[in-house]
Amino acid sequence: MAKTMLEVRELTTKYVTRFREDVYAVDHVSLKIEEGKSLGIAGESGCGKSTLALSLMGYYFPPLHYMSGDIIVDGKNISGMKPDDVRKNVLGTDIAYIPQAAMNALNPTRKISAFIEDVVRAHDPGRSRQDIRDMARKRFEEVHLPQEALDKHAVELSGGMKQRVVIAVSTILSPKVLIADEPSSALDVTSQKVVIRMLKEMMEKGFIKSMIFITHELPLLYNVTDDIMVMYAGQIVERGSSKEMVFDPVHPYSRGLMRSILVPEDGTRANKLIAIPGTPPNLKKPPAGCRFAPRCRYAMPQCQYNAYPISDFAPGRSYRCAQSVEHLKEVYAREDE
């Protein structure tokens, strides 16, 4: 039986505005990732993907606050730990992070080698400079970066090289869980392929034990992750294998994400393009019922006031909807005729 690298149980975190309003950006989220597996998280901007990533790493700095739930990394419960303890004992070794706009994450005033020294010595103060440089050289070779990049400043590197440097730094301590928050969004298509291939190779070689890949493009995850979880307004609305979620999404929102862009995969080329109407809800005052109901073309009257829990409907598959899976598939089949 595969070892569980990350398990999250009913995690709830919120932002507190300057007017003392609560915004629950992560609302009772649960997930599990086994060793050697990767999970994709998809959803529109503002759905809570990046807040979930920060919450998993214990980045609870105002206005973000931990409320409840468990975060268990390789058997260690880090829920509610003080930020300093998380930084010293968890980040880099248990959980590592590739942030959005990663190309801007490097200190422009310091050489790449000095930046890497800071990261390693935060966890291993006694490590010599030569040992750290040897570690960096080896990891740079693994991510196809020239050794001379160690002695350059960030401004001397191309966008793709900076992205690979951030990946090398994030994984230099071989973390158990790597969280990649839209790592390819600012790159051209060729560089995107390089980054995605690199992350997959690092998983295969065991440099990272498991991975969470965050993006707003659900189809992108098909070639990157084993499973996909779709978020909407701070909640999980559907989860399944990558193949199931791309070729057979059940929740109306998941289907809307898939049908909103052209996908070149066999079996999806004939899909009709559709747009999801409206905008995401204001999480200061979310809808009383289903949060997607105001935008859902299949909503029933009870959807406006009944908040349905997420439930399993097949092995490894779950969704949050009042409509039965059978009924939704019948409706979708008629629409595709």
ROVODO-573268 format. One record per residue (C-alpha): residue in one letter; x, y, z. Coordinates in pm, whole numbers, plus 50000, padded with zeros to 5 digits. Each point is the difference from the previous one (the first is absolute). Layout:
BEGIN
{r A; {X; Y; Z}} ...
! end
This chain:
BEGIN
{r M; {50000; 50000; 50000}} {r A; {50135; 50342; 49898}} {r K; {50107; 50236; 50275}} {r T; {49792; 50315; 50051}} {r M; {50219; 50308; 49959}} {r L; {49732; 50263; 50064}} {r E; {49657; 49976; 50156}} {r V; {49775; 50300; 50056}} {r R; {49681; 49969; 50204}} {r E; {49730; 50267; 49997}} {r L; {50247; 50287; 49974}} {r T; {49840; 50343; 50044}} {r T; {50188; 50329; 49976}} {r K; {49875; 50356; 49966}} {r Y; {50106; 50354; 49926}} {r V; {49894; 50274; 50240}} {r T; {49954; 50334; 49826}} {r R; {50075; 50336; 50159}} {r F; {49625; 50034; 50053}} {r R; {50000; 49675; 50204}} {r E; {49822; 49806; 49726}} {r D; {50080; 49629; 49968}} {r V; {50083; 49857; 49659}} {r Y; {50017; 49619; 50007}} {r A; {50232; 49936; 49704}} {r V; {50060; 49634; 50098}} {r D; {49682; 49841; 50130}} {r H; {50019; 49645; 50146}} {r V; {50242; 49866; 49739}} {r S; {50119; 49640; 50024}} {r L; {50251; 49818; 49779}} {r K; {50255; 49721; 50004}} {r I; {50314; 49937; 49792}} {r E; {50204; 49680; 50004}} {r E; {50371; 49964; 49939}} {r G; {50085; 50020; 49632}} {r K; {49670; 50164; 49910}} {r S; {49906; 50349; 49886}} {r L; {49678; 50195; 50049}} {r G; {49881; 50283; 49779}} {r I; {49785; 50282; 50135}} {r A; {49802; 50200; 49743}} {r G; {49760; 50292; 50018}} {r E; {49947; 50363; 49907}} {r S; {50207; 50281; 50145}} {r G; {49879; 50076; 50352}} {r C; {49862; 49652; 50070}} {r G; {50249; 49937; 50284}} {r K; {50273; 49794; 49828}} {r S; {50295; 50215; 50106}} {r T; {49853; 50060; 50346}} {r L; {49979; 49622; 50041}} {r A; {50367; 49975; 49904}} {r L; {50100; 50264; 50256}} {r S; {49784; 49832; 50264}} {r L; {50164; 49661; 49941}} {r M; {50338; 50159; 50070}} {r G; {49890; 50179; 50316}} {r Y; {50031; 50351; 49852}} {r Y; {49753; 50144; 50247}} {r F; {50086; 50366; 50003}} {r P; {49725; 50263; 50028}} {r P; {49760; 50032; 49835}} {r L; {50008; 49618; 49951}} {r H; {49903; 49794; 50307}} {r Y; {49982; 49628; 50073}} {r M; {49658; 49896; 50131}} {r S; {49975; 49621; 50018}} {r G; {50097; 49669; 49841}} {r D; {50306; 49778; 49979}} {r I; {50304; 50012; 49769}} {r I; {50203; 49681; 50034}} {r V; {50330; 49975; 49809}} {r D; {50163; 49656; 50006}} {r G; {49827; 49926; 50330}} {r K; {50083; 50339; 50157}} {r N; {49706; 50226; 50087}} {r I; {50106; 50358; 49929}} {r S; {49657; 50158; 50052}} {r G; {50013; 50323; 50194}} {r M; {50381; 49993; 50041}} {r K; {50165; 50336; 50055}} {r P; {50137; 50149; 49676}} {r D; {50358; 49997; 50133}} {r D; {49974; 49630; 50088}} {r V; {49859; 49922; 49656}} {r R; {50280; 50194; 49833}} {r K; {50273; 49820; 50198}} {r N; {49858; 49648; 50010}} {r V; {49762; 49956; 49705}} {r L; {50068; 50228; 49704}} {r G; {50257; 49875; 49753}} {r T; {50022; 49650; 50145}} {r D; {49638; 49893; 50048}} {r I; {49826; 50253; 49774}} {r A; {50155; 50222; 49734}} {r Y; {49835; 50266; 49788}} {r I; {50039; 50138; 49650}} {r P; {49807; 50329; 50019}} {r Q; {49800; 50183; 49738}} {r A; {50223; 50241; 49807}} {r A; {50293; 49779; 50106}} {r M; {50229; 50190; 49767}} {r N; {49972; 50295; 50239}} {r A; {50073; 49791; 50310}} {r L; {50379; 50033; 49976}} {r N; {50184; 50277; 50182}} {r P; {50134; 50225; 49720}} {r T; {50289; 50131; 50214}} {r R; {50158; 49662; 50078}} {r K; {50159; 49727; 49794}} {r I; {49801; 49678; 49957}} {r S; {50258; 49806; 50204}} {r A; {49955; 50234; 50299}} {r F; {49623; 49965; 49977}} {r I; {50033; 49620; 50010}} {r E; {50234; 50021; 50300}} {r D; {49733; 50192; 50192}} {r V; {49740; 49733; 49925}} {r V; {50216; 49704; 50101}} {r R; {50145; 50162; 50312}} {r A; {49653; 50089; 50126}} {r H; {49960; 49624; 50057}} {r D; {50361; 49891; 50040}} {r P; {50208; 50286; 50150}} {r G; {50314; 49789; 50020}} {r R; {50015; 49910; 49631}} {r S; {50319; 50131; 49836}} {r R; {49995; 50233; 49701}} {r Q; {50176; 49738; 49786}} {r D; {49744; 49731; 50090}} {r I; {49716; 50236; 49911}} {r R; {50165; 50090; 49670}} {r D; {50045; 49631; 49917}} {r M; {49630; 49940; 50076}} {r A; {49905; 50292; 49780}} {r R; {50221; 49886; 49712}} {r K; {49844; 49656; 50007}} {r R; {49645; 50134; 50006}} {r F; {50077; 50252; 49724}} {r E; {50124; 49714; 49784}} {r E; {49678; 49811; 50068}} {r V; {49785; 50295; 49892}} {r H; {50220; 50067; 49693}} {r L; {50153; 50326; 50120}} {r P; {50361; 50098; 49925}} {r Q; {50233; 50006; 50301}} {r E; {50099; 50361; 49932}} {r A; {49643; 50107; 50082}} {r L; {50092; 49957; 50368}} {r D; {50223; 50307; 49980}} {r K; {49750; 50221; 49822}} {r H; {49733; 50240; 50122}} {r A; {49636; 49943; 49913}} {r V; {49998; 50287; 49749}} {r E; {50265; 49818; 49795}} {r L; {49774; 49699; 49942}} {r S; {49716; 49946; 49755}} {r G; {49647; 49943; 50124}} {r G; {50018; 49625; 49944}} {r M; {50335; 49976; 50180}} {r K; {49870; 50197; 50297}} {r Q; {49703; 49765; 50022}} {r R; {50233; 49698; 50002}} {r V; {50220; 50165; 50265}} {r V; {49695; 50041; 50225}} {r I; {49909; 49634; 49943}} {r A; {50357; 49896; 50086}} {r V; {49997; 50210; 50318}} {r S; {49655; 49874; 50104}} {r T; {50101; 49636; 49962}} {r I; {50362; 50008; 50116}} {r L; {49908; 49840; 50334}} {r S; {49784; 49731; 49830}} {r P; {49664; 50094; 50156}} {r K; {49729; 49747; 50067}} {r V; {49737; 50228; 49842}} {r L; {50063; 50260; 49731}} {r I; {49732; 50262; 49939}} {r A; {50031; 50156; 49654}} {r D; {49771; 50303; 49974}} {r E; {49947; 50070; 49629}} {r P; {50372; 49946; 49927}} {r S; {49958; 50028; 49622}} {r S; {49747; 50282; 49968}} {r A; {50248; 50278; 49910}} {r L; {50204; 49794; 49753}} {r D; {49978; 49942; 49627}} {r V; {49871; 49665; 49878}} {r T; {50346; 49848; 49951}} {r S; {50116; 50102; 50349}} {r Q; {49673; 49872; 50148}} {r K; {50068; 49655; 49854}} {r V; {50354; 50004; 50140}} {r V; {49880; 50089; 50351}} {r I; {49721; 49741; 49998}} {r R; {50233; 49728; 49871}} {r M; {50256; 50094; 50263}} {r L; {49750; 49970; 50285}} {r K; {49887; 49660; 49876}} {r E; {50361; 49881; 49978}} {r M; {50068; 50114; 50356}} {r M; {49702; 49798; 50117}} {r E; {50115; 49694; 49807}} {r K; {50355; 50026; 50138}} {r G; {49876; 50042; 50357}} {r F; {50141; 50348; 50058}} {r I; {49652; 50093; 50121}} {r K; {49764; 49745; 50154}} {r S; {49668; 50153; 49894}} {r M; {49873; 50314; 49832}} {r I; {49708; 50244; 49991}} {r F; {49974; 50187; 49669}} {r I; {49774; 50307; 50003}} {r T; {49859; 50161; 49687}} {r H; {49687; 50162; 49861}} {r E; {50024; 49779; 49689}} {r L; {49841; 49665; 50079}} {r P; {50112; 49831; 49671}} {r L; {50366; 50086; 50070}} {r L; {49994; 49761; 50295}} {r Y; {49921; 49698; 49783}} {r N; {50366; 49949; 49909}} {r V; {50139; 50105; 50337}} {r T; {49801; 49847; 50286}} {r D; {49840; 49672; 50105}} {r D; {49688; 50154; 50154}} {r I; {49821; 50333; 49966}} {r M; {49801; 50198; 50256}} {r V; {49782; 50292; 49888}} {r M; {49947; 50293; 50238}} {r Y; {49726; 50260; 49989}} {r A; {49949; 50282; 50251}} {r G; {50221; 49838; 50263}} {r Q; {49845; 49653; 49976}} {r I; {50079; 49677; 49818}} {r V; {49726; 49927; 49745}} {r E; {50141; 49690; 49831}} {r R; {50293; 49759; 50011}} {r G; {50106; 49708; 49785}} {r S; {50285; 49859; 49793}} {r S; {50147; 50233; 49739}} {r K; {49853; 49794; 49717}} {r E; {49652; 50000; 50157}} {r M; {50006; 50371; 50076}} {r V; {50111; 50098; 49649}} {r F; {49789; 49758; 49796}} {r D; {49702; 49946; 50231}} {r P; {49951; 50292; 50243}} {r V; {49674; 49977; 50194}} {r H; {49954; 50323; 50196}} {r P; {49862; 50284; 49782}} {r Y; {50289; 50225; 50100}} {r S; {50264; 49740; 49907}} {r R; {49826; 49948; 49667}} {r G; {49995; 50376; 49948}} {r L; {50374; 50024; 50060}} {r M; {50067; 49725; 49748}} {r R; {49768; 50147; 49738}} {r S; {50128; 50357; 50033}} {r I; {50320; 49938; 49799}} {r L; {50107; 49791; 49702}} {r V; {50176; 49678; 50099}} {r P; {50204; 49805; 49741}} {r E; {49968; 49663; 50174}} {r D; {49826; 49719; 49812}} {r G; {49645; 49967; 50128}} {r T; {49962; 50372; 50077}} {r R; {50055; 50165; 49661}} {r A; {49632; 49980; 49912}} {r N; {49889; 50165; 50325}} {r K; {49784; 50305; 49957}} {r L; {50145; 50314; 50154}} {r I; {49787; 50149; 50277}} {r A; {50049; 50290; 50236}} {r I; {49924; 50002; 50371}} {r P; {49767; 50298; 50054}} {r G; {50035; 50248; 50284}} {r T; {50280; 50042; 50250}} {r P; {50112; 49816; 50317}} {r P; {49813; 50093; 50319}} {r N; {50116; 50251; 50258}} {r L; {50137; 49782; 50280}} {r K; {49923; 50267; 50257}} {r K; {49636; 49901; 49944}} {r P; {49995; 49669; 49809}} {r P; {49671; 49852; 49874}} {r A; {49801; 49815; 50264}} {r G; {49971; 49689; 49785}} {r C; {50225; 49867; 49726}} {r R; {50263; 50263; 49928}} {r F; {49990; 49924; 49629}} {r A; {49620; 50012; 49976}} {r P; {49975; 50366; 49883}} {r R; {50211; 49911; 49695}} {r C; {49880; 49643; 49942}} {r R; {49774; 49934; 49700}} {r Y; {49877; 49680; 50166}} {r A; {49915; 50145; 50343}} {r M; {49672; 49908; 50167}} {r P; {49808; 50219; 50249}} {r Q; {50138; 49808; 50300}} {r C; {50358; 50068; 49885}} {r Q; {49955; 50363; 50104}} {r Y; {49960; 49917; 50370}} {r N; {50136; 49645; 50052}} {r A; {50377; 49965; 50043}} {r Y; {50080; 49648; 49887}} {r P; {50305; 49817; 50141}} {r I; {50259; 49839; 49778}} {r S; {49931; 49628; 49965}} {r D; {50145; 49693; 49828}} {r F; {49818; 49860; 49697}} {r A; {50266; 49755; 49876}} {r P; {50338; 49869; 50121}} {r G; {50235; 50298; 50015}} {r R; {49734; 50242; 49877}} {r S; {49794; 50256; 50189}} {r Y; {49793; 50308; 49924}} {r R; {49786; 50268; 50165}} {r C; {49664; 50028; 49824}} {r A; {49626; 49949; 50056}} {r Q; {49956; 49832; 49662}} {r S; {50075; 49629; 49964}} {r V; {50295; 49896; 49786}} {r E; {49769; 49803; 49773}} {r H; {49772; 50299; 49939}} {r L; {50291; 50234; 49927}} {r K; {50153; 49757; 49751}} {r E; {49666; 49962; 49823}} {r V; {49970; 50378; 49969}} {r Y; {50357; 50032; 49875}} {r A; {49945; 49722; 49740}} {r R; {49694; 50181; 49862}} {r E; {50192; 50327; 49975}} {r D; {50282; 49833; 49808}} {r E; {49774; 49846; 49737}} 
! end
